[in-house]
Amino acid sequence: MQLTREHLVWAYRLFLDREPESEDVIKRQLQGLSSVKELRRQFVNSAEFRSQAEVIASSDKCNIVIKEIAEHLRLFVDLSDRHIGWNIVNDSYEPEEREFVLQALDDRASAIDVGANIGFFTMVMAKRVGAHGHVYAFEPLPRNTSLLTRSISENNFDSRVTVSPAAVGDQPGQMELLSLILTNNWGGPYLRTGNLPVPPDHEVTRVPVIHLDGCALRRPIKLIKVDAEGAEMLVVQGAKGLLRDDRPMVLAEINRKQLAAVSACSPTDLIGEMSRLGYSCSPLVQRELPSTLDTYESDEIINVVFSPK
């Protein structure tokens, strides 16, 4: 079977649980490999795959530790989550995103963390804004909010962080959250919308849903971080007033597959909606992408920054 770009991209996803570094890496790999068998052998024998395999074998059970993610900043982490937990412990979790958050915020600012997970960015934000700033964290999965609230207490951030155990959407109510029964990635649960079927091996949890325009927040909001597993368009539609009035920076994930499943839209639709609200879109890490995006057609998951024009 002749190797294609899709073979290589999916090898990265299946064996290494990540995207290729760049198109140049893909091209070099394709030039150096002659068959699917050789491709499989290369990935299975790689140090990165072997390291991950060892992690999977030894981390199926809940194993909670405290990681110091900055000076005097501590986070409760479950090592059974190899996608987020192990990367945090190894100091390799979203370094560009962290640096952007630190630069975008200042003392006394207010910020929002949508899809806070266990609170990595919530803690980074809370330390950055200080005792007179405030962070609003939204996370619907009870397992994650439990670790998040423990980290808040550990850092004495109770007065500067408000946690809402809820999902964020376009209107208030209740929705179903889909999550794998057995998983090594606790950042993957997503909202069930429309007639979206429940996949095999998934469980359904009924969760409250809020919209940001209906929340009592200390204004103005300076930064919103959104990682909502495909609900990003719903978050924007429920925050139009906030976006028009406060003009915060928005750091958001773009995941074509999840946007289609949850928000019934494409990345280009999301970029267009934000443009109508007076925002331009830029990839956080440009690589081979242009400095501003009017459309985005790739299946690669990226983080982008929406800046007020």
C-alpha positions, 0 to 999 in steps of 0.5 A, a space after each residue: 500500500 502506497 503511503 499517503 499524508 493521511 497515513 502519517 497523520 493518523 499514525 501520529 494520532 494513534 501511536 503518539 496521541 498528538 499531531 505532527 510538528 509541521 508539514 515539513 516533518 510529514 514530507 520528510 517522513 514520507 520520503 524516508 518510509 516505503 510501506 505501512 509496515 515500515 511506518 508502524 515499526 518506526 512508531 512502535 519502536 520510537 522512544 516517545 511511544 515506548 514512554 507513553 506505553 509505560 505510562 499507560 501500563 502504570 497509570 490506569 488507577 487514580 493517583 493524585 499528586 501535587 505539582 508545583 507549576 510555578 513558584 508557590 503555585 500548586 496544582 492537584 493532578 491525577 497521573 491516570 490522566 496521561 493527556 493532561 496530568 502527565 504533561 503538567 507533571 513533565 512541565 510540557 503542558 501547553 507552554 505557548 498558551 500559558 505564556 499568552 495568558 500571562 502576557 494578556 493579564 495583569 494585576 487586578 484583572 478579571 478573567 474567565 476559564 471555560 472548560 477549566 478541567 482540573 484548573 491549570 489555567 485557572 491557577 495560572 490566571 489567579 496568580 497573575 491577577 493577584 488578590 484584587 483580581 478575579 477568575 471565573 472557572 466553569 467545568 461540568 465534570 465532577 471529577 475535574 471540579 473536585 481537583 480544581 476546588 482542592 487546588 484553590 484551597 491549597 493556594 488560598 485562592 478562595 477569594 479570587 476564584 469562583 468555580 461553577 460546576 456547569 457547562 457554558 452554552 448559548 442559553 441557560 438550562 440543562 444538557 447531557 455531557 458525554 464522556 468515555 467510561 474508561 479513558 486516559 484523557 479527562 479533557 475529552 467530555 463534550 455536550 450532546 446536542 441535537 440528535 447526536 448519538 451516544 457512542 459505545 463505551 460512553 456514559 451520559 451525565 446531566 449537567 447545568 448549562 449557563 451563558 456568560 451574558 447571564 452571569 454576575 461577573 466583575 467587569 470588565 473581563 479582560 481575557 476569556 479562555 475557551 476549551 469547550 470540546 466543540 461548544 465554542 460557537 455556543 459559548 460565543 453566542 451566549 456571550 455576545 453582550 460581554 464581547 461587545 461591551 468588554 472587548 476581551 481577548 479570547 483564547 480558543 481551541 479550534 477542533 473541526 470534528 468537535 465543532 461539527 458534532 456539538 455546534 453544527 458549524 465549521 471553524 470558518 463559521 466560528 471565525 466569521 461569527 467572531 468577525 461580525 462581533 469585531 474580532 480578528 483571528 490569529 493562530 497562537 502558533 503560526 508554523 505554516 499558517 498566515 498571521 491572520 485567519 479568515 478561514 480554516 479548513 484543516 482537520 488539525 486541532 489548533 489554538 487561536 487568539 481572537 483580538 478585538 479589531 
